[in-house]
Amino acid sequence: MEVELLKMLPGGGSVAALIVTVILFLKQQERTQISLGQITEVFNARVVASQSSFQEQINRLMSQNVENQKLFQEQIQLLIDGHLEVSRETIAALKAMENAVHDLQTRAQICSNLPK
């Protein structure tokens, strides 16, 4: 269609029309480049913000993980300490029971050796 329009114009007019068309095309290209530049800037800013937010979340999760590991370690240590205490008490109770049984056996022997 543009070619037909150019053929209709006189020789000098064709050149002028061609120049105007090229200028308009270049202006349109410039606006497109500006628009793409703005879109790219916004996109890059959003990517940077997203990466920053993501990194903050990772750091927060790592911090929480360290805290949880400390708490779990403390709980495990408390369970081990409690188990050791129960074991000590059980050993003491078994020794006391062993002594009591030994005393009873000794008394039983003494009673059985008494004259009837």
C-alpha positions as CSV (number, residue, x, y, z in Angstrom):
1,M,0.0,0.0,0.0
2,E,2.8,2.4,0.9
3,V,4.5,1.6,-2.4
4,E,1.4,2.5,-4.3
5,L,1.2,5.8,-2.4
6,L,4.8,6.6,-3.3
7,K,4.1,5.9,-7.0
8,M,1.3,8.4,-7.0
9,L,3.5,11.3,-5.7
10,P,5.6,13.3,-8.1
11,G,9.4,12.5,-8.1
12,G,10.4,15.0,-5.4
13,G,7.4,14.2,-3.4
14,S,8.4,10.5,-3.4
15,V,11.7,11.4,-1.8
16,A,10.1,13.6,0.8
17,A,7.5,11.0,1.6
18,L,10.2,8.4,1.9
19,I,12.2,10.6,4.3
20,V,9.1,11.3,6.4
21,T,8.3,7.5,6.5
22,V,11.9,6.7,7.6
23,I,11.8,9.5,10.2
24,L,8.5,8.2,11.6
25,F,9.8,4.6,11.6
26,L,12.9,5.7,13.5
27,K,10.8,7.6,16.0
28,Q,8.6,4.5,16.5
29,Q,11.8,2.4,16.9
30,E,13.1,4.9,19.5
31,R,9.8,4.8,21.5
32,T,9.9,1.0,21.3
33,Q,13.5,1.0,22.6
34,I,12.6,3.3,25.4
35,S,9.6,1.2,26.3
36,L,11.7,-2.0,26.2
37,G,14.3,-0.3,28.4
38,Q,11.7,0.7,31.0
39,I,10.3,-2.8,31.0
40,T,13.8,-4.3,31.4
41,E,14.6,-1.9,34.3
42,V,11.4,-2.9,36.1
43,F,12.0,-6.5,35.4
44,N,15.6,-6.3,36.7
45,A,14.4,-4.4,39.8
46,R,11.8,-7.1,40.5
47,V,14.4,-9.9,40.0
48,V,16.8,-8.2,42.4
49,A,14.0,-7.7,45.0
50,S,12.9,-11.3,44.6
51,Q,16.5,-12.6,45.0
52,S,17.0,-10.4,48.0
53,S,13.8,-11.6,49.6
54,F,14.6,-15.2,48.8
55,Q,18.1,-14.8,50.3
56,E,16.6,-13.3,53.5
57,Q,14.2,-16.2,53.7
58,I,17.1,-18.7,53.3
59,N,19.1,-16.8,56.0
60,R,16.1,-16.8,58.3
61,L,15.5,-20.6,57.8
62,M,19.1,-21.3,58.4
63,S,19.0,-19.3,61.6
64,Q,15.9,-21.2,62.7
65,N,17.5,-24.5,61.8
66,V,20.5,-23.7,64.0
67,E,18.2,-22.8,66.9
68,N,16.2,-26.0,66.4
69,Q,19.4,-28.1,66.4
70,K,20.6,-26.4,69.6
71,L,17.2,-27.1,71.2
72,F,17.2,-30.7,70.0
73,Q,20.7,-31.2,71.3
74,E,19.7,-29.7,74.7
75,Q,16.7,-32.0,74.9
76,I,18.8,-35.1,74.0
77,Q,21.4,-34.1,76.6
78,L,18.6,-33.8,79.2
79,L,17.2,-37.2,78.3
80,I,20.7,-38.7,78.6
81,D,21.3,-37.1,81.9
82,G,17.9,-38.3,83.1
83,H,18.6,-41.8,81.9
84,L,22.0,-41.8,83.7
85,E,20.4,-40.6,86.9
86,V,17.7,-43.3,86.7
87,S,20.4,-45.9,86.1
88,R,22.4,-44.7,89.1
89,E,19.3,-44.9,91.3
90,T,18.4,-48.3,90.0
91,I,22.0,-49.6,90.7
92,A,21.8,-48.1,94.2
93,A,18.4,-49.7,94.8
94,L,19.6,-53.1,93.5
95,K,22.7,-52.9,95.8
96,A,20.5,-52.0,98.7
97,M,18.2,-54.9,97.8
98,E,21.2,-57.3,97.5
99,N,22.4,-56.2,100.9
100,A,18.9,-56.7,102.4
101,V,18.7,-60.2,100.9
102,H,22.1,-61.0,102.2
103,D,21.1,-59.7,105.7
104,L,17.9,-61.8,105.6
105,Q,19.9,-64.9,104.5
106,T,22.3,-64.3,107.4
107,R,19.5,-63.9,109.9
108,A,17.8,-67.0,108.5
109,Q,20.9,-69.0,109.0
110,I,21.4,-67.6,112.5
111,C,17.8,-68.5,113.3
112,S,18.1,-71.9,111.9
113,N,21.2,-72.6,113.9
114,L,19.6,-71.6,117.2
115,P,18.8,-74.5,119.5
116,K,15.2,-75.6,119.4
